[in-house]
Amino acid sequence: MTTNRESHESASRVALLLLTILVAPAARTALADAPDRSGEAIYQKQCLSCHGKHGEGSKEYGQPLEGDRSVGQLAKYIAKSMPEDDPGTCVGPDAEKVAAYIYEAFYSKTAQARNKPPRIELSRLTVRQYQNTVADLIGGFRGPTTWEGPTGLHGQYYKSHQIWKKEDRIIDRVDPSIQLDFGVNLPGDPKTIGHRFAARWEGSVMAPETGDYEFIVRTEHSVKLWVNDPRKPLIDRWVKSGHDTEFRETIRLLGGRAYPIRMEFSKGKQGEKDGKKDPDPPPTKASIALLWKPPQQAVEVIPAVYLRPSETPPVFVLQTAFPPDDRSIGYERGSTISKAWDQATTDAAFEIADYVVAHLGDLAGAKEEDRDRETKARAFCRTFAERAFRRPLTDGQSAAIVDRSFKAVKGTDAAVKRVVLATLKSPRFLYHEVGGKADSYDVACRLSYELWDSLPDQVLADAARRDELKTRDQVLRQAERMAGNLKTRAKLREFLLQWLRVDRVPDVTKDPKLFPGFTPEVASDLRTSLNLFLDDVAWADGASFRRLLQADDLYLNGRLAAFYGAKLPADAPFQKVKLDEAERAGLLTHPYLMAAFAYTAASSPIHRGVLISRGVLGRTLRPPPEAVAPLAPDLHAGLTTRERVSLQTSPKSCQMCHGMINPLGYTLEHFDAVGRFRKEEHGKSIDATGTYQSRSGETVTLHGARELAAFLARSDETHSAFVRQLFHYLVKQPIRAFSAKEEDELRDFFVKHDDNIRTLIVEIATQAALAPRDPNGKPASAIPVAAGR
């Protein structure tokens, strides 16, 4: 039995279903007497009455015979465990024959696709796609975003409060982060400055994940902070009263985007009395720090890696809440429509329309005083609708959406609002490829949503307009260009976090008595460390999937280094630290994952085994019939975690599931509940030996994390699972709807190209963008292919 609701994932669908692949005693006859000993004949005689002609199940056994075991694994299971009341009577060639028949007839993925072909479904925008689309729809009128230059913010320091005077500027530099203690004077202690000076920092800040960010400024003096709005400060303490030194405000940001940020600081009027200068003012302290609290993390100084000195235009961030998308099959998809979703699209359309009207001056160049304001607004509305629909408007559409709106009401603002509302409630905006034969505009749309979860940029739209997205080479060039964008990087990181089952930030709280140094700040630093590691591997030269699993380094700062035994100064920023190869093995031993997949006081081979089997190896797991609480460590103080888990899951009914989960998790037992390496537990040497039975039926013995990582890095199962899950995340359609061979071909491509993740992303996007769509809902494999691989 599994030990916790979070780990109630059974080892394989077939493990439960094949328990009953036994003929009822009354219907059983000796196989030796059967004239036909084919696999189909054995199934018909022994299994059909319970499991149906096509493995669909019956009233007594309702689950269909479907799963992901190989023929060899099925044969071994049948020979060992079938029939339930008399195991061992269907063995040898008979077990192999019936396993092969079940596999080919209805059990395997190929058989399932043949019997019930998957289809490419008409889909609406997902919540993430909607948010990104409207951000780029409005952002397209403000110019491109840049994310260049060194890390940090552009700092300018002035010898007076008059920061508008260039002649008063005495220091111009890039500060990696803002955590400065000036003492009494500016940096360098110029004696001519005295007690009055000011500073301004400008640039961009990138949000690594979507959510609410709390910005925090700590200073004894006057300060203003602008984030994503150059007009209205997020924090305004310029006129300061009282003795507060910390100021906080929250703003919602979309992940993977850069936002303009500006902060102004002025050392106050200490040293003056009644407006007159004191000839001998007392020295006063001057310091400032810029921090944030990312979603579900602790407060930290904003790391330099998320700051740039280059300025960017503001980003529209939708505030309307949407119901969550369906994730029942493992990835987000826009396949369901509800009243709540429809109402959310209406509320969002009004929010966007109000924003557009309020910013019509800078979006359309239509100032209130302009005589040609209506003409400019009409041109803006037509372009807005074209970008929203991802293709040029026909004359009829322009007349119906734009011209009619301007005729229907008086006033430019009211007309613009009507156009925006009509556009955003149109199926041509809310859905992909509504009607008509697929063309270059459809290819552009597919490509942009696969890589960006958003609409095409101007370069891609121009290529579609010139009809330059018809060949594989044309599409491939665009995909390679787009893959370097911040939005692609953000989407890949979001996928990797979902692949690792930590996209919804888990609770990593630990027992303070056992792990007194594991503070919320350490836990937050670990999340940042994981994000930096993922970005580094995915976007470094090579972008190797093997390195993801086998790297011997990770990102640490001074606080993490002290906790995990590395040698760094206490105030060291995040940097790559090389570790002992014998201890850690890439991503799966990252201390954040080890802490996330553990209990508050002990490690959890079950949690970690489920992560490897379900996420990395892509095995199908089902919840067990009932939940069982784990054995309390304090009631078995003399047992190691491995011994305690083995004791609880020793019954035969448990082993059918945990026979795969536990041995994989045991290979990571060298890492405790906070991810620190250990050699002993309760005075006993750690046993990190595990096994895994591959789909070919081969049993592999693994000694510790390094051997586990090496096995996973070369395994076809691992590559197939990664390809399949990445395809689903990018395309949001079933991979087998494109071709029965799509997964195998992409896996072979991945291996051939040195496991390069970025190359794989480009290939998936290119292939899926060019794949034909059948308006009648037939599988893509039934349609002639437009372009070869």
C-alpha positions, -999 to +999 in steps of 0.1 A: +000+000+000+012+036-006+020+057+024+006+091+016-022+106-005+004+125-026+021+092-035-009+072-042+001+064-077+001+027-085+030+012-104+011+004-136-025+004-149-020-032-159-008-042-125-043-038-112-062-048-143-043-080-150-050-093-115-082-106-130-070-120-164-081-154-152-109-175-165-137-183-140-132-218-128-164-230-145-152-218-179-116-230-176-104-260-196-069-275-198-048-257-224-031-289-233-064-302-247-071-270-267-069-276-305-060-239-310-032-226-287-029-191-303-029-161-280-063-151-293-077-186-285-063-186-250-078-151-244-112-162-257-113-193-236-099-178-204-104-140-204-133-130-227-161-135-202-145-111-177-127-086-199-148-085-230-141-092-267-119-061-271-106-058-235-133-032-227-142-048-194-175-060-179-198-052-151-176-072-127-143-059-141-150-024-153-115-012-162-103-017-198-071-036-205-048-007-213-013+003-201+023+009-209+040-024-201+059-043-228+050-077-241+079-092-220+067-075-189+031-087-194+043-122-200+063-122-169+035-108-148+010-134-162+033-163-156+040-151-120+006-139-109-022-153-131-047-166-125-053-150-091-067-181-075-042-204-091-010-185-101+016-202-122-007-223-144-004-200-175+033-200-181+060-203-207+048-201-244+012-198-233+018-167-212+039-152-240+012-158-266-017-144-246+005-114-235+014-107-272-023-109-282-035-086-255-007-061-263-013-060-300-051-062-298-060-035-274-034-030-246-006-009-262-007+027-271-005+017-308-035-006-304-054+021-285-047+046-313-058+021-339-090+011-322-100+047-311-079+071-332-070+103-313-079+135-331-067+170-332-094+189-314-107+225-320-093+244-290-098+277-274-071+298-258-059+284-225-057+308-196-020+312-200-024+318-237-051+343-232-030+363-207+000+363-230-020+370-261-036+402-247-003+413-233+014+411-267-017+424-285-014+456-266+024+455-264+026+454-301+017+490-303+045+500-279+076+486-295+099+456-289+112+445-255+149+441-251+167+420-225+204+429-231+235+442-214+251+433-181+230+422-151+219+449-127+204+484-129+217+516-143+226+538-113+231+576-114+243+595-083+239+632-077+256+656-054+223+673-047+185+666-045+182+679-081+184+647-101+172+665-132+205+684-134+231+666-154+258+688-140+251+675-105+256+638-116+289+626-103+287+588-106+272+567-135+275+530-132+256+496-133+248+482-098+244+444-099+218+446-071+205+473-048+217+466-013+238+497-005+250+512+028+264+547+021+273+556+056+271+594+055+283+602+020+281+588-015+303+559-027+339+571-026+332+595+003+336+627-017+340+654+010+323+680-011+290+662-010+283+665+027+249+653+039+227+659+008+226+636-022+203+616-043+203+586-067+183+570-094+183+534-107+166+525-140+163+494-162+142+462-164+131+435-140+121+400-152+095+379-134+106+342-135+071+329-128+035+343-131+020+355-099+019+382-073+052+399-065+057+420-033+083+447-039+100+459-007+122+490-002+142+495+029+157+529+036+158+557+063+151+584+036+128+594+008+121+569-020+098+563-049+096+530-069+079+525-103+073+490-116+056+485-150+040+519-149+062+549-156+035+573-144+022+560-111+047+549-085+041+515-069+057+528-037+057+565-029+075+576+003+090+608-011+073+628+016+084+607+046+071+610+081+076+588+111+104+563+116+093+535+092+122+521+072+105+494+052+078+499+025+059+472+007+034+469-022+022+440-044+018+438-082+009+409-105+034+400-132+034+374-160+064+350-160+091+353-186+086+390-193+107+421-186+091+451-170+103+487-167+115+496-132+128+529-118+137+539-082+146+573-069+163+580-036+170+612-017+188+616+015+164+636+036+167+671+052+186+660+082+211+688+090+186+716+086+166+735+112+135+755+102+146+756+066+180+770+074+212+751+071+228+739+102+266+746+100+273+715+120+246+688+113+249+655+130+260+626+108+230+605+096+230+570+081+220+565+045+212+530+031+188+515+006+179+479-004+155+467-031+139+433-024+110+413-035+089+383-024+082+361-055+051+339-055+052+314-026+088+322-018+106+342+009+118+378+008+152+383-010+173+410-025+163+409-062+190+388-078+211+404-104+202+378-129+167+392-130+178+428-136+190+446-167+201+482-172+181+485-205+147+500-204+115+482-217+080+494-225+052+486-200+033+453-202-004+449-199-011+423-172-047+411-171-063+410-137-095+392-145-096+357-129-103+327-152-114+292-141-084+268-144-079+247-176-084+210-178-052+190-169-068+156-165-046+140-191-014+155-179-012+189-197-032+221-200-057+222-229-085+244-240-111+217-247-138+226-222-162+255-223-182+266-193-204+295-182-176+306-158-151+307-187-175+325-210-182+351-182-145+355-176-139+363-213-166+390-211-151+405-179-117+404-194-129+421-226-143+450-206-111+453-186-090+454-218-113+478-235-111+502-206-073+500-206-071+506-243-093+537-241-074+551-212-041+546-231-053+555-265-029+584-267+003+563-265-012+532-282-027+549-312-010+582-312-044+597-309-042+626-284-073+643-271-064+675-289-056+659-323-080+670-351-075+636-368-080+616-336-109+596-351-089+587-382-060+575-360-084+556-338-100+539-368-066+528-381-057+515-346-089+495-344-084+478-377-048+468-368-060+457-333-086+434-349-061+420-374-036+412-348-062+396-325-075+374-354-040+366-365-047+374-401-059+404-422-095+415-420-117+411-450-136+441-462-167+426-448-151+420-414-137+456-413-171+470-421-189+449-395-164+454-367-148+488-372-171+509-395-203+498-378-190+506-344-180+541-353-214+547-369-233+533-340-221+556-313-210+592-308-175+598-295-142+581-305-137+565-271-171+547-272-164+535-307-130+521-298-145+503-268-171+487-290-145+475-315-123+460-287-153+442-271-165+428-305-130+416-314-122+399-281-156+381-279-152+368-315-145+331-320-117+342-344-099+355-313-109+329-287-103+298-309-075+285-331-081+281-369-118+289-371-130+279-406-113+280-440-085+261-455-051+262-436-027+287-450+005+305-440-014+325-414-025+293-397+011+280-397+022+313-381-004+310-355+005+274-347+041+282-344+037+312-322+014+294-297+036+263-297+067+284-288+053+315-270+017+307-260+009+339-277+002+355-311+027+360-339+051+389-337+055+413-366+083+394-382+063+362-383+031+380-394+050+396-423+063+361-433+027+349-434+016+379-454+043+371-480+032+334-480+067+324-468+056+297-444+049+269-469+081+249-468+099+232-439+130+253-443+109+285-441+091+274-409+123+260-394+141+294-398+113+312-380+112+285-352+150+289-347+146+327-345+117+325-320+133+299-298+158+325-284+130+347-272+123+352-234+088+338-239+102+305-252+126+303-223+097+310-199+076+283-215+103+257-214+110+265-177+073+261-169+073+228-187+104+215-168+088+225-135+056+206-145+077+177-157+093+176-122+059+180-105+069+212-088+051+237-110+026+242-081+051+251-054+051+223-028+054+228+009+090+221+019+086+229+056+108+207+078+110+197+114+129+226+131+142+203+158+158+180+133+168+206+107+172+239+126+190+257+098+164+249+071+146+283+073+120+297+048+148+317+033+169+286+026+138+269+010+132+300-011+169+301-022+166+264-032+138+273-056+159+301-071+188+276-074+166+252-092+154+278-117+189+290-124+200+254-130+172+247-154+178+279-173+216+272-175+212+237-188+184+244-212+199+275-228+237+269-225+256+257-256+245+222-262+214+224-240+220+187-232+193+166-217+221+142-204+237+171-185+203+178-170+204+143-154+241+140-148+256+174-140+279+176-110+272+212-102+244+234-090+238+271-081+245+282-045+247+315-027+264+321+006+234+310+027+229+277+008+266+271+008+268+273+045+239+249+049+251+223+024+287+224+032+302+243+003+329+270+006+315+304-003+316+337+015+285+344+036+273+372+013+282+354-020+256+358-048+243+328-067+270+310-086+278+276-101+295+253-076+310+220-086+303+191-062+317+157-055+307+134-084+302+105-060+275+124-042+252+141-066+238+134-101+222+163-118+187+174-115+172+144-096+195+150-066+190+188-065+183+196-029+151+214-037+136+182-053+150+160-025+133+183+001+101+186-020+097+148-023+103+140+014+084+142+047+090+169+073+114+146+093+125+118+069+132+111+033+105+094+012+115+067-013+079+064-024+075+101-033+109+101-051+101+067-068+068+081-081+086+112-095+111+090-114+086+063-126+058+087-136+076+119-146+110+108-159+101+073-172+066+082-182+050+051-166+013+051-162+003+050-125-031+047-109-043+056-074-046+026-051-080+016-038-074+030-004-051+054+015-028+042+043-010+065+067+028+060+067+044+042+097+056+068+122+094+070+124+093+075+162+074+042+166+102+024+147+132+043+159+156+015+151+146+012+115+160+031+086+136+048+062+142+020+037+135-007+063+103+011+074+090+015+038+098-021+030+079-033+061+048-013+053+047-022+016+057-059+020+022-074+014+017-089-020-011-065-028+012-036-022+042-050-041+022-051-073+026-013-073+056-006-051+077-033-067+086-006-092+082+026-072+102+017-041+134+003-057+137+035-079+133+057-048+158+037-028+186+048-052+182+083-037+184+073+000+218+090+004+199+122+006+179+132+037+147+152+040+165+185+032+187+170+004+219+168+023+242+138+016+245+112+043+262+079+046+243+066+076+209+066+092+203+055+128+239+042+129+233+019+099+250+023+065+227+036+038+216+010+012+210+029-020+207-001-042+176-004-064+163-022-094+141-015-124+125-038-149+126-021-183+098-025-209+120-051-226+117-072-195+153-068-185+160-062-148+186-035-142+204-032-108+213+004-098+237+014-071+229+049-060+221+082-077+250+082-102+241+049-117+204+058-117+212+090-136+235+072-161+207+046-168+180+073-173+203+094-195+207+065-220+172+049-217+148+050-247+120+051-221+133+083-206+138+099-240+103+089-252+086+101-221+104+135-223+096+139-260+059+129-254+054+153-225+072+182-241+051+177-273+019+178-253+030+209-234+040+228-265+013+218-289-016+210-264-028+182-286-022+144-284+010+134-301-006+103-317-032+124-334-004+137-357+011+103-365+014+069-349+051+071-355+055+108-344+068+099-309+093+074-321+106+096-349+110+126-325+128+104-300+152+092-326+157+128-338+164+138-302+190+111-297+206+118-331+210+155-322+229+148-289+199+152-267+198+189-274+166+203-257+165+235-277+169+216-310+141+193-300+118+223-292+124+237-327+117+204-343+085+197-325+072+232-332+082+229-369+066+195-374+034+204-355+030+237-374+032+220-408+010+191-399-023+192-418-055+197-399-085+177-410-118+197-407-138+165-403-118+154-372-100+125-387-065+116-373-037+136-389-021+103-399-049+097-423-042+130-442-013+133-467+017+149-451+024+184-464+062+184-457+086+157-447+108+157-417 
